[in-house]
Amino acid sequence: MSEKGTEEHINVVPNGVQYVRVPSKIANPGPAGIFAFASTTFILSMFNANVRGIEHPHVVVGMAIFAGGLVQFCAGMWEFPRGNLFGATAFSSYGAFWMSYATIFLPSSGILAAYPSGSRELSNALGIYLVTWLMVTILFIIPCLRRSISFVVLLTTLAFAFTMLATAEFTGKHVFQKAGGAFGIATALIAYYIGLSELLEGEDRPIVRLPRGILV
């Protein structure tokens, strides 16, 4: 979700306003954001897939607040001064997603306790929550179409994960939750690949380079 550039560029947006993308010495925050996203997604997806018999996702709360949430949000804020609008928007948005998701499961928030026990209202509410982030993810795919193949694959896989998890909430069928977990694990592995690719790209003498692909 990042892009490199050391030369000054003048850009003109459709309304005629000019802005200047200036050289930046700020290190690329992309790998930190991507690894935080990947790790949090991997843990939650393993729980959703019921690996080792785990059925409750509450252990992911701390990870969601500090890694998926705080680290990603900070990465997004650092992308703004680097002039990377997409990276800034995506990282800060998904950082907010993870922090908001963690808040739902915090007992002190009172969110879960506000719904009647045994009611379908909570599941439907969570389903709508997940559908909203599905829509955001689909919108993020559009500007990626000429950015890189890897990001299109990443966001498409994530969209399938959100679709499966939302369907699980609406229908109450456990098979969709496990499918969402499987897509989530795939999403995390793709994100790890992208993060490692960007991390190696920042090295003067990388041991290997991992292509991310460009769509033309």
PyMOL CGO cylinders between C-alpha atoms (Angstrom):
from pymol import cmd
from pymol.cgo import CYLINDER

trace = [
    CYLINDER, 0.00, 0.00, 0.00, 2.97, 2.24, -0.44, 0.3, 1, 1, 1, 1, 1, 1,
    CYLINDER, 2.97, 2.24, -0.44, 4.88, 3.77, -3.28, 0.3, 1, 1, 1, 1, 1, 1,
    CYLINDER, 4.88, 3.77, -3.28, 8.41, 5.06, -3.55, 0.3, 1, 1, 1, 1, 1, 1,
    CYLINDER, 8.41, 5.06, -3.55, 9.46, 8.41, -4.98, 0.3, 1, 1, 1, 1, 1, 1,
    CYLINDER, 9.46, 8.41, -4.98, 12.27, 10.84, -4.45, 0.3, 1, 1, 1, 1, 1, 1,
    CYLINDER, 12.27, 10.84, -4.45, 11.51, 13.40, -7.15, 0.3, 1, 1, 1, 1, 1, 1,
    CYLINDER, 11.51, 13.40, -7.15, 9.12, 16.30, -6.88, 0.3, 1, 1, 1, 1, 1, 1,
    CYLINDER, 9.12, 16.30, -6.88, 5.93, 15.86, -8.87, 0.3, 1, 1, 1, 1, 1, 1,
    CYLINDER, 5.93, 15.86, -8.87, 3.20, 18.40, -9.65, 0.3, 1, 1, 1, 1, 1, 1,
    CYLINDER, 3.20, 18.40, -9.65, -0.23, 16.87, -9.91, 0.3, 1, 1, 1, 1, 1, 1,
    CYLINDER, -0.23, 16.87, -9.91, -3.45, 18.44, -11.12, 0.3, 1, 1, 1, 1, 1, 1,
    CYLINDER, -3.45, 18.44, -11.12, -6.75, 17.07, -9.87, 0.3, 1, 1, 1, 1, 1, 1,
    CYLINDER, -6.75, 17.07, -9.87, -9.95, 17.32, -11.95, 0.3, 1, 1, 1, 1, 1, 1,
    CYLINDER, -9.95, 17.32, -11.95, -11.09, 20.56, -10.27, 0.3, 1, 1, 1, 1, 1, 1,
    CYLINDER, -11.09, 20.56, -10.27, -7.91, 22.29, -11.43, 0.3, 1, 1, 1, 1, 1, 1,
    CYLINDER, -7.91, 22.29, -11.43, -6.25, 22.52, -8.02, 0.3, 1, 1, 1, 1, 1, 1,
    CYLINDER, -6.25, 22.52, -8.02, -2.54, 21.79, -8.03, 0.3, 1, 1, 1, 1, 1, 1,
    CYLINDER, -2.54, 21.79, -8.03, -0.62, 20.04, -5.29, 0.3, 1, 1, 1, 1, 1, 1,
    CYLINDER, -0.62, 20.04, -5.29, 3.04, 19.18, -5.08, 0.3, 1, 1, 1, 1, 1, 1,
    CYLINDER, 3.04, 19.18, -5.08, 4.37, 15.76, -4.04, 0.3, 1, 1, 1, 1, 1, 1,
    CYLINDER, 4.37, 15.76, -4.04, 7.70, 16.58, -2.42, 0.3, 1, 1, 1, 1, 1, 1,
    CYLINDER, 7.70, 16.58, -2.42, 10.68, 14.29, -1.77, 0.3, 1, 1, 1, 1, 1, 1,
    CYLINDER, 10.68, 14.29, -1.77, 10.51, 12.62, 1.63, 0.3, 1, 1, 1, 1, 1, 1,
    CYLINDER, 10.51, 12.62, 1.63, 13.14, 11.09, 3.89, 0.3, 1, 1, 1, 1, 1, 1,
    CYLINDER, 13.14, 11.09, 3.89, 10.47, 9.33, 5.94, 0.3, 1, 1, 1, 1, 1, 1,
    CYLINDER, 10.47, 9.33, 5.94, 11.05, 5.58, 5.84, 0.3, 1, 1, 1, 1, 1, 1,
    CYLINDER, 11.05, 5.58, 5.84, 8.43, 3.51, 4.09, 0.3, 1, 1, 1, 1, 1, 1,
    CYLINDER, 8.43, 3.51, 4.09, 5.76, 2.69, 6.72, 0.3, 1, 1, 1, 1, 1, 1,
    CYLINDER, 5.76, 2.69, 6.72, 4.12, 0.17, 4.40, 0.3, 1, 1, 1, 1, 1, 1,
    CYLINDER, 4.12, 0.17, 4.40, 5.79, -3.02, 5.66, 0.3, 1, 1, 1, 1, 1, 1,
    CYLINDER, 5.79, -3.02, 5.66, 4.92, -2.20, 9.28, 0.3, 1, 1, 1, 1, 1, 1,
    CYLINDER, 4.92, -2.20, 9.28, 1.28, -1.64, 8.36, 0.3, 1, 1, 1, 1, 1, 1,
    CYLINDER, 1.28, -1.64, 8.36, 1.10, -4.70, 6.13, 0.3, 1, 1, 1, 1, 1, 1,
    CYLINDER, 1.10, -4.70, 6.13, 2.72, -7.03, 8.69, 0.3, 1, 1, 1, 1, 1, 1,
    CYLINDER, 2.72, -7.03, 8.69, 0.40, -5.72, 11.43, 0.3, 1, 1, 1, 1, 1, 1,
    CYLINDER, 0.40, -5.72, 11.43, -2.60, -6.30, 9.16, 0.3, 1, 1, 1, 1, 1, 1,
    CYLINDER, -2.60, -6.30, 9.16, -1.40, -9.76, 8.15, 0.3, 1, 1, 1, 1, 1, 1,
    CYLINDER, -1.40, -9.76, 8.15, -0.64, -10.95, 11.68, 0.3, 1, 1, 1, 1, 1, 1,
    CYLINDER, -0.64, -10.95, 11.68, -3.95, -9.79, 13.15, 0.3, 1, 1, 1, 1, 1, 1,
    CYLINDER, -3.95, -9.79, 13.15, -5.90, -11.21, 10.22, 0.3, 1, 1, 1, 1, 1, 1,
    CYLINDER, -5.90, -11.21, 10.22, -4.05, -14.52, 10.51, 0.3, 1, 1, 1, 1, 1, 1,
    CYLINDER, -4.05, -14.52, 10.51, -4.83, -14.94, 14.21, 0.3, 1, 1, 1, 1, 1, 1,
    CYLINDER, -4.83, -14.94, 14.21, -8.52, -14.06, 13.88, 0.3, 1, 1, 1, 1, 1, 1,
    CYLINDER, -8.52, -14.06, 13.88, -8.89, -16.24, 10.79, 0.3, 1, 1, 1, 1, 1, 1,
    CYLINDER, -8.89, -16.24, 10.79, -7.33, -19.22, 12.57, 0.3, 1, 1, 1, 1, 1, 1,
    CYLINDER, -7.33, -19.22, 12.57, -9.92, -18.73, 15.31, 0.3, 1, 1, 1, 1, 1, 1,
    CYLINDER, -9.92, -18.73, 15.31, -12.75, -18.43, 12.74, 0.3, 1, 1, 1, 1, 1, 1,
    CYLINDER, -12.75, -18.43, 12.74, -11.56, -21.65, 11.12, 0.3, 1, 1, 1, 1, 1, 1,
    CYLINDER, -11.56, -21.65, 11.12, -11.75, -23.35, 14.56, 0.3, 1, 1, 1, 1, 1, 1,
    CYLINDER, -11.75, -23.35, 14.56, -8.11, -24.40, 14.47, 0.3, 1, 1, 1, 1, 1, 1,
    CYLINDER, -8.11, -24.40, 14.47, -7.26, -26.37, 17.66, 0.3, 1, 1, 1, 1, 1, 1,
    CYLINDER, -7.26, -26.37, 17.66, -10.94, -26.28, 18.60, 0.3, 1, 1, 1, 1, 1, 1,
    CYLINDER, -10.94, -26.28, 18.60, -10.99, -22.52, 19.29, 0.3, 1, 1, 1, 1, 1, 1,
    CYLINDER, -10.99, -22.52, 19.29, -14.51, -21.08, 19.03, 0.3, 1, 1, 1, 1, 1, 1,
    CYLINDER, -14.51, -21.08, 19.03, -14.20, -17.68, 20.70, 0.3, 1, 1, 1, 1, 1, 1,
    CYLINDER, -14.20, -17.68, 20.70, -12.12, -14.87, 19.13, 0.3, 1, 1, 1, 1, 1, 1,
    CYLINDER, -12.12, -14.87, 19.13, -11.56, -12.79, 22.28, 0.3, 1, 1, 1, 1, 1, 1,
    CYLINDER, -11.56, -12.79, 22.28, -7.79, -13.46, 22.49, 0.3, 1, 1, 1, 1, 1, 1,
    CYLINDER, -7.79, -13.46, 22.49, -7.37, -11.38, 19.31, 0.3, 1, 1, 1, 1, 1, 1,
    CYLINDER, -7.37, -11.38, 19.31, -8.63, -8.21, 21.06, 0.3, 1, 1, 1, 1, 1, 1,
    CYLINDER, -8.63, -8.21, 21.06, -5.20, -7.05, 22.26, 0.3, 1, 1, 1, 1, 1, 1,
    CYLINDER, -5.20, -7.05, 22.26, -3.67, -7.78, 18.87, 0.3, 1, 1, 1, 1, 1, 1,
    CYLINDER, -3.67, -7.78, 18.87, -6.50, -5.95, 17.11, 0.3, 1, 1, 1, 1, 1, 1,
    CYLINDER, -6.50, -5.95, 17.11, -6.05, -2.84, 19.26, 0.3, 1, 1, 1, 1, 1, 1,
    CYLINDER, -6.05, -2.84, 19.26, -2.27, -2.51, 19.18, 0.3, 1, 1, 1, 1, 1, 1,
    CYLINDER, -2.27, -2.51, 19.18, -1.09, -4.26, 16.00, 0.3, 1, 1, 1, 1, 1, 1,
    CYLINDER, -1.09, -4.26, 16.00, -3.96, -4.30, 13.51, 0.3, 1, 1, 1, 1, 1, 1,
    CYLINDER, -3.96, -4.30, 13.51, -5.29, -1.06, 14.96, 0.3, 1, 1, 1, 1, 1, 1,
    CYLINDER, -5.29, -1.06, 14.96, -2.59, 1.25, 16.33, 0.3, 1, 1, 1, 1, 1, 1,
    CYLINDER, -2.59, 1.25, 16.33, 0.34, 0.20, 14.12, 0.3, 1, 1, 1, 1, 1, 1,
    CYLINDER, 0.34, 0.20, 14.12, -1.75, 0.28, 10.95, 0.3, 1, 1, 1, 1, 1, 1,
    CYLINDER, -1.75, 0.28, 10.95, -3.31, 3.62, 11.83, 0.3, 1, 1, 1, 1, 1, 1,
    CYLINDER, -3.31, 3.62, 11.83, 0.13, 5.11, 12.51, 0.3, 1, 1, 1, 1, 1, 1,
    CYLINDER, 0.13, 5.11, 12.51, 1.37, 3.69, 9.20, 0.3, 1, 1, 1, 1, 1, 1,
    CYLINDER, 1.37, 3.69, 9.20, -1.51, 5.43, 7.48, 0.3, 1, 1, 1, 1, 1, 1,
    CYLINDER, -1.51, 5.43, 7.48, -0.68, 8.74, 9.14, 0.3, 1, 1, 1, 1, 1, 1,
    CYLINDER, -0.68, 8.74, 9.14, 2.95, 8.46, 8.00, 0.3, 1, 1, 1, 1, 1, 1,
    CYLINDER, 2.95, 8.46, 8.00, 1.83, 7.74, 4.44, 0.3, 1, 1, 1, 1, 1, 1,
    CYLINDER, 1.83, 7.74, 4.44, 0.14, 11.17, 4.26, 0.3, 1, 1, 1, 1, 1, 1,
    CYLINDER, 0.14, 11.17, 4.26, 3.39, 13.21, 4.41, 0.3, 1, 1, 1, 1, 1, 1,
    CYLINDER, 3.39, 13.21, 4.41, 4.96, 10.79, 1.94, 0.3, 1, 1, 1, 1, 1, 1,
    CYLINDER, 4.96, 10.79, 1.94, 2.24, 11.71, -0.56, 0.3, 1, 1, 1, 1, 1, 1,
    CYLINDER, 2.24, 11.71, -0.56, 0.79, 8.20, -0.82, 0.3, 1, 1, 1, 1, 1, 1,
    CYLINDER, 0.79, 8.20, -0.82, -2.95, 8.86, -0.72, 0.3, 1, 1, 1, 1, 1, 1,
    CYLINDER, -2.95, 8.86, -0.72, -4.01, 5.25, -1.27, 0.3, 1, 1, 1, 1, 1, 1,
    CYLINDER, -4.01, 5.25, -1.27, -1.69, 3.86, 1.41, 0.3, 1, 1, 1, 1, 1, 1,
    CYLINDER, -1.69, 3.86, 1.41, -2.72, 6.56, 3.87, 0.3, 1, 1, 1, 1, 1, 1,
    CYLINDER, -2.72, 6.56, 3.87, -6.43, 5.94, 3.30, 0.3, 1, 1, 1, 1, 1, 1,
    CYLINDER, -6.43, 5.94, 3.30, -6.22, 2.14, 3.32, 0.3, 1, 1, 1, 1, 1, 1,
    CYLINDER, -6.22, 2.14, 3.32, -3.95, 1.78, 6.36, 0.3, 1, 1, 1, 1, 1, 1,
    CYLINDER, -3.95, 1.78, 6.36, -5.82, 4.32, 8.49, 0.3, 1, 1, 1, 1, 1, 1,
    CYLINDER, -5.82, 4.32, 8.49, -9.18, 2.81, 7.48, 0.3, 1, 1, 1, 1, 1, 1,
    CYLINDER, -9.18, 2.81, 7.48, -8.25, -0.78, 8.30, 0.3, 1, 1, 1, 1, 1, 1,
    CYLINDER, -8.25, -0.78, 8.30, -6.52, 0.42, 11.47, 0.3, 1, 1, 1, 1, 1, 1,
    CYLINDER, -6.52, 0.42, 11.47, -9.82, 1.97, 12.51, 0.3, 1, 1, 1, 1, 1, 1,
    CYLINDER, -9.82, 1.97, 12.51, -11.59, -1.25, 11.53, 0.3, 1, 1, 1, 1, 1, 1,
    CYLINDER, -11.59, -1.25, 11.53, -9.46, -3.35, 13.86, 0.3, 1, 1, 1, 1, 1, 1,
    CYLINDER, -9.46, -3.35, 13.86, -9.80, -0.95, 16.77, 0.3, 1, 1, 1, 1, 1, 1,
    CYLINDER, -9.80, -0.95, 16.77, -13.57, -0.76, 16.32, 0.3, 1, 1, 1, 1, 1, 1,
    CYLINDER, -13.57, -0.76, 16.32, -13.80, -4.55, 16.02, 0.3, 1, 1, 1, 1, 1, 1,
    CYLINDER, -13.80, -4.55, 16.02, -11.80, -5.01, 19.23, 0.3, 1, 1, 1, 1, 1, 1,
    CYLINDER, -11.80, -5.01, 19.23, -14.04, -2.53, 21.03, 0.3, 1, 1, 1, 1, 1, 1,
    CYLINDER, -14.04, -2.53, 21.03, -17.07, -4.72, 20.33, 0.3, 1, 1, 1, 1, 1, 1,
    CYLINDER, -17.07, -4.72, 20.33, -15.53, -7.55, 22.37, 0.3, 1, 1, 1, 1, 1, 1,
    CYLINDER, -15.53, -7.55, 22.37, -14.32, -5.41, 25.28, 0.3, 1, 1, 1, 1, 1, 1,
    CYLINDER, -14.32, -5.41, 25.28, -16.64, -6.11, 28.24, 0.3, 1, 1, 1, 1, 1, 1,
    CYLINDER, -16.64, -6.11, 28.24, -16.23, -2.52, 29.43, 0.3, 1, 1, 1, 1, 1, 1,
    CYLINDER, -16.23, -2.52, 29.43, -17.68, -1.23, 26.18, 0.3, 1, 1, 1, 1, 1, 1,
    CYLINDER, -17.68, -1.23, 26.18, -21.02, -2.85, 27.01, 0.3, 1, 1, 1, 1, 1, 1,
    CYLINDER, -21.02, -2.85, 27.01, -21.73, -3.48, 23.33, 0.3, 1, 1, 1, 1, 1, 1,
    CYLINDER, -21.73, -3.48, 23.33, -22.27, -7.25, 23.52, 0.3, 1, 1, 1, 1, 1, 1,
    CYLINDER, -22.27, -7.25, 23.52, -24.17, -6.95, 26.79, 0.3, 1, 1, 1, 1, 1, 1,
    CYLINDER, -24.17, -6.95, 26.79, -26.58, -4.48, 25.18, 0.3, 1, 1, 1, 1, 1, 1,
    CYLINDER, -26.58, -4.48, 25.18, -28.11, -7.21, 23.02, 0.3, 1, 1, 1, 1, 1, 1,
    CYLINDER, -28.11, -7.21, 23.02, -30.62, -9.72, 24.45, 0.3, 1, 1, 1, 1, 1, 1,
    CYLINDER, -30.62, -9.72, 24.45, -29.14, -13.16, 25.07, 0.3, 1, 1, 1, 1, 1, 1,
    CYLINDER, -29.14, -13.16, 25.07, -30.10, -15.66, 22.37, 0.3, 1, 1, 1, 1, 1, 1,
    CYLINDER, -30.10, -15.66, 22.37, -31.39, -12.93, 20.05, 0.3, 1, 1, 1, 1, 1, 1,
    CYLINDER, -31.39, -12.93, 20.05, -30.51, -12.77, 16.34, 0.3, 1, 1, 1, 1, 1, 1,
    CYLINDER, -30.51, -12.77, 16.34, -30.20, -9.01, 16.63, 0.3, 1, 1, 1, 1, 1, 1,
    CYLINDER, -30.20, -9.01, 16.63, -26.50, -9.11, 17.52, 0.3, 1, 1, 1, 1, 1, 1,
    CYLINDER, -26.50, -9.11, 17.52, -25.69, -11.44, 14.61, 0.3, 1, 1, 1, 1, 1, 1,
    CYLINDER, -25.69, -11.44, 14.61, -27.59, -9.23, 12.17, 0.3, 1, 1, 1, 1, 1, 1,
    CYLINDER, -27.59, -9.23, 12.17, -25.82, -6.15, 13.52, 0.3, 1, 1, 1, 1, 1, 1,
    CYLINDER, -25.82, -6.15, 13.52, -22.43, -7.80, 13.09, 0.3, 1, 1, 1, 1, 1, 1,
    CYLINDER, -22.43, -7.80, 13.09, -23.46, -8.89, 9.60, 0.3, 1, 1, 1, 1, 1, 1,
    CYLINDER, -23.46, -8.89, 9.60, -24.22, -5.29, 8.62, 0.3, 1, 1, 1, 1, 1, 1,
    CYLINDER, -24.22, -5.29, 8.62, -20.91, -4.21, 10.16, 0.3, 1, 1, 1, 1, 1, 1,
    CYLINDER, -20.91, -4.21, 10.16, -19.03, -6.75, 8.03, 0.3, 1, 1, 1, 1, 1, 1,
    CYLINDER, -19.03, -6.75, 8.03, -20.97, -5.87, 4.86, 0.3, 1, 1, 1, 1, 1, 1,
    CYLINDER, -20.97, -5.87, 4.86, -19.94, -2.24, 5.33, 0.3, 1, 1, 1, 1, 1, 1,
    CYLINDER, -19.94, -2.24, 5.33, -16.27, -3.21, 5.36, 0.3, 1, 1, 1, 1, 1, 1,
    CYLINDER, -16.27, -3.21, 5.36, -16.88, -5.49, 2.39, 0.3, 1, 1, 1, 1, 1, 1,
    CYLINDER, -16.88, -5.49, 2.39, -18.06, -2.44, 0.44, 0.3, 1, 1, 1, 1, 1, 1,
    CYLINDER, -18.06, -2.44, 0.44, -15.03, -0.41, 1.55, 0.3, 1, 1, 1, 1, 1, 1,
    CYLINDER, -15.03, -0.41, 1.55, -12.72, -3.23, 0.46, 0.3, 1, 1, 1, 1, 1, 1,
    CYLINDER, -12.72, -3.23, 0.46, -14.36, -3.47, -2.97, 0.3, 1, 1, 1, 1, 1, 1,
    CYLINDER, -14.36, -3.47, -2.97, -13.92, 0.28, -3.43, 0.3, 1, 1, 1, 1, 1, 1,
    CYLINDER, -13.92, 0.28, -3.43, -10.22, -0.05, -2.56, 0.3, 1, 1, 1, 1, 1, 1,
    CYLINDER, -10.22, -0.05, -2.56, -9.80, -2.59, -5.37, 0.3, 1, 1, 1, 1, 1, 1,
    CYLINDER, -9.80, -2.59, -5.37, -10.66, 0.01, -8.03, 0.3, 1, 1, 1, 1, 1, 1,
    CYLINDER, -10.66, 0.01, -8.03, -7.60, 2.30, -7.60, 0.3, 1, 1, 1, 1, 1, 1,
    CYLINDER, -7.60, 2.30, -7.60, -5.41, -0.82, -7.32, 0.3, 1, 1, 1, 1, 1, 1,
    CYLINDER, -5.41, -0.82, -7.32, -6.25, -2.02, -10.82, 0.3, 1, 1, 1, 1, 1, 1,
    CYLINDER, -6.25, -2.02, -10.82, -3.23, -0.18, -12.24, 0.3, 1, 1, 1, 1, 1, 1,
    CYLINDER, -3.23, -0.18, -12.24, -1.16, -0.31, -9.08, 0.3, 1, 1, 1, 1, 1, 1,
    CYLINDER, -1.16, -0.31, -9.08, -0.20, -3.96, -8.61, 0.3, 1, 1, 1, 1, 1, 1,
    CYLINDER, -0.20, -3.96, -8.61, -1.54, -7.44, -9.18, 0.3, 1, 1, 1, 1, 1, 1,
    CYLINDER, -1.54, -7.44, -9.18, -0.66, -8.46, -5.63, 0.3, 1, 1, 1, 1, 1, 1,
    CYLINDER, -0.66, -8.46, -5.63, -2.88, -5.79, -4.06, 0.3, 1, 1, 1, 1, 1, 1,
    CYLINDER, -2.88, -5.79, -4.06, -5.80, -6.69, -6.32, 0.3, 1, 1, 1, 1, 1, 1,
    CYLINDER, -5.80, -6.69, -6.32, -5.44, -10.33, -5.27, 0.3, 1, 1, 1, 1, 1, 1,
    CYLINDER, -5.44, -10.33, -5.27, -5.07, -9.33, -1.61, 0.3, 1, 1, 1, 1, 1, 1,
    CYLINDER, -5.07, -9.33, -1.61, -8.16, -7.13, -1.51, 0.3, 1, 1, 1, 1, 1, 1,
    CYLINDER, -8.16, -7.13, -1.51, -10.24, -9.54, -3.59, 0.3, 1, 1, 1, 1, 1, 1,
    CYLINDER, -10.24, -9.54, -3.59, -9.42, -12.38, -1.20, 0.3, 1, 1, 1, 1, 1, 1,
    CYLINDER, -9.42, -12.38, -1.20, -10.23, -10.11, 1.75, 0.3, 1, 1, 1, 1, 1, 1,
    CYLINDER, -10.23, -10.11, 1.75, -13.56, -9.24, 0.12, 0.3, 1, 1, 1, 1, 1, 1,
    CYLINDER, -13.56, -9.24, 0.12, -14.41, -12.96, -0.08, 0.3, 1, 1, 1, 1, 1, 1,
    CYLINDER, -14.41, -12.96, -0.08, -13.49, -13.32, 3.60, 0.3, 1, 1, 1, 1, 1, 1,
    CYLINDER, -13.49, -13.32, 3.60, -15.84, -10.48, 4.58, 0.3, 1, 1, 1, 1, 1, 1,
    CYLINDER, -15.84, -10.48, 4.58, -18.57, -11.98, 2.38, 0.3, 1, 1, 1, 1, 1, 1,
    CYLINDER, -18.57, -11.98, 2.38, -18.30, -15.39, 4.06, 0.3, 1, 1, 1, 1, 1, 1,
    CYLINDER, -18.30, -15.39, 4.06, -18.20, -13.94, 7.58, 0.3, 1, 1, 1, 1, 1, 1,
    CYLINDER, -18.20, -13.94, 7.58, -21.17, -11.66, 6.94, 0.3, 1, 1, 1, 1, 1, 1,
    CYLINDER, -21.17, -11.66, 6.94, -23.12, -14.59, 5.49, 0.3, 1, 1, 1, 1, 1, 1,
    CYLINDER, -23.12, -14.59, 5.49, -22.27, -16.62, 8.59, 0.3, 1, 1, 1, 1, 1, 1,
    CYLINDER, -22.27, -16.62, 8.59, -23.73, -13.90, 10.80, 0.3, 1, 1, 1, 1, 1, 1,
    CYLINDER, -23.73, -13.90, 10.80, -26.90, -13.55, 8.73, 0.3, 1, 1, 1, 1, 1, 1,
    CYLINDER, -26.90, -13.55, 8.73, -27.56, -17.28, 8.33, 0.3, 1, 1, 1, 1, 1, 1,
    CYLINDER, -27.56, -17.28, 8.33, -26.05, -18.67, 11.52, 0.3, 1, 1, 1, 1, 1, 1,
    CYLINDER, -26.05, -18.67, 11.52, -24.35, -21.42, 9.49, 0.3, 1, 1, 1, 1, 1, 1,
    CYLINDER, -24.35, -21.42, 9.49, -20.97, -22.36, 10.87, 0.3, 1, 1, 1, 1, 1, 1,
    CYLINDER, -20.97, -22.36, 10.87, -19.64, -23.53, 7.50, 0.3, 1, 1, 1, 1, 1, 1,
    CYLINDER, -19.64, -23.53, 7.50, -19.56, -19.94, 6.23, 0.3, 1, 1, 1, 1, 1, 1,
    CYLINDER, -19.56, -19.94, 6.23, -17.54, -18.83, 9.26, 0.3, 1, 1, 1, 1, 1, 1,
    CYLINDER, -17.54, -18.83, 9.26, -14.97, -21.55, 8.56, 0.3, 1, 1, 1, 1, 1, 1,
    CYLINDER, -14.97, -21.55, 8.56, -14.89, -20.51, 4.90, 0.3, 1, 1, 1, 1, 1, 1,
    CYLINDER, -14.89, -20.51, 4.90, -14.34, -16.91, 6.00, 0.3, 1, 1, 1, 1, 1, 1,
    CYLINDER, -14.34, -16.91, 6.00, -11.48, -18.13, 8.19, 0.3, 1, 1, 1, 1, 1, 1,
    CYLINDER, -11.48, -18.13, 8.19, -9.92, -19.96, 5.23, 0.3, 1, 1, 1, 1, 1, 1,
    CYLINDER, -9.92, -19.96, 5.23, -10.13, -16.87, 3.02, 0.3, 1, 1, 1, 1, 1, 1,
    CYLINDER, -10.13, -16.87, 3.02, -8.75, -14.80, 5.89, 0.3, 1, 1, 1, 1, 1, 1,
    CYLINDER, -8.75, -14.80, 5.89, -5.73, -17.08, 6.26, 0.3, 1, 1, 1, 1, 1, 1,
    CYLINDER, -5.73, -17.08, 6.26, -5.10, -16.78, 2.52, 0.3, 1, 1, 1, 1, 1, 1,
    CYLINDER, -5.10, -16.78, 2.52, -5.40, -12.99, 2.83, 0.3, 1, 1, 1, 1, 1, 1,
    CYLINDER, -5.40, -12.99, 2.83, -2.83, -12.93, 5.64, 0.3, 1, 1, 1, 1, 1, 1,
    CYLINDER, -2.83, -12.93, 5.64, -0.33, -15.04, 3.67, 0.3, 1, 1, 1, 1, 1, 1,
    CYLINDER, -0.33, -15.04, 3.67, -0.66, -12.76, 0.63, 0.3, 1, 1, 1, 1, 1, 1,
    CYLINDER, -0.66, -12.76, 0.63, -0.19, -9.72, 2.88, 0.3, 1, 1, 1, 1, 1, 1,
    CYLINDER, -0.19, -9.72, 2.88, 2.95, -11.28, 4.39, 0.3, 1, 1, 1, 1, 1, 1,
    CYLINDER, 2.95, -11.28, 4.39, 4.32, -11.72, 0.87, 0.3, 1, 1, 1, 1, 1, 1,
    CYLINDER, 4.32, -11.72, 0.87, 3.63, -8.07, 0.00, 0.3, 1, 1, 1, 1, 1, 1,
    CYLINDER, 3.63, -8.07, 0.00, 5.11, -6.85, 3.28, 0.3, 1, 1, 1, 1, 1, 1,
    CYLINDER, 5.11, -6.85, 3.28, 8.28, -8.88, 2.77, 0.3, 1, 1, 1, 1, 1, 1,
    CYLINDER, 8.28, -8.88, 2.77, 8.51, -7.65, -0.83, 0.3, 1, 1, 1, 1, 1, 1,
    CYLINDER, 8.51, -7.65, -0.83, 8.37, -4.01, 0.29, 0.3, 1, 1, 1, 1, 1, 1,
    CYLINDER, 8.37, -4.01, 0.29, 10.79, -4.65, 3.16, 0.3, 1, 1, 1, 1, 1, 1,
    CYLINDER, 10.79, -4.65, 3.16, 13.35, -6.18, 0.80, 0.3, 1, 1, 1, 1, 1, 1,
    CYLINDER, 13.35, -6.18, 0.80, 12.81, -3.34, -1.66, 0.3, 1, 1, 1, 1, 1, 1,
    CYLINDER, 12.81, -3.34, -1.66, 14.12, -0.92, 0.94, 0.3, 1, 1, 1, 1, 1, 1,
    CYLINDER, 14.12, -0.92, 0.94, 17.41, -2.81, 1.32, 0.3, 1, 1, 1, 1, 1, 1,
    CYLINDER, 17.41, -2.81, 1.32, 20.52, -1.74, -0.58, 0.3, 1, 1, 1, 1, 1, 1,
    CYLINDER, 20.52, -1.74, -0.58, 21.54, -5.35, -1.19, 0.3, 1, 1, 1, 1, 1, 1,
    CYLINDER, 21.54, -5.35, -1.19, 18.42, -7.52, -0.81, 0.3, 1, 1, 1, 1, 1, 1,
    CYLINDER, 18.42, -7.52, -0.81, 19.03, -11.25, -0.77, 0.3, 1, 1, 1, 1, 1, 1,
    CYLINDER, 19.03, -11.25, -0.77, 16.11, -11.62, -3.18, 0.3, 1, 1, 1, 1, 1, 1,
    CYLINDER, 16.11, -11.62, -3.18, 13.41, -9.46, -4.77, 0.3, 1, 1, 1, 1, 1, 1,
    CYLINDER, 13.41, -9.46, -4.77, 9.76, -10.48, -4.74, 0.3, 1, 1, 1, 1, 1, 1,
    CYLINDER, 9.76, -10.48, -4.74, 7.72, -9.09, -7.66, 0.3, 1, 1, 1, 1, 1, 1,
    CYLINDER, 7.72, -9.09, -7.66, 4.32, -7.62, -6.91, 0.3, 1, 1, 1, 1, 1, 1,
    CYLINDER, 4.32, -7.62, -6.91, 3.20, -7.31, -10.53, 0.3, 1, 1, 1, 1, 1, 1,
    CYLINDER, 3.20, -7.31, -10.53, 1.81, -4.30, -12.36, 0.3, 1, 1, 1, 1, 1, 1,
    CYLINDER, 1.81, -4.30, -12.36, -1.49, -4.24, -14.22, 0.3, 1, 1, 1, 1, 1, 1,
    CYLINDER, -1.49, -4.24, -14.22, -1.45, -2.16, -17.42, 0.3, 1, 1, 1, 1, 1, 1,
]
cmd.load_cgo(trace, "trace")
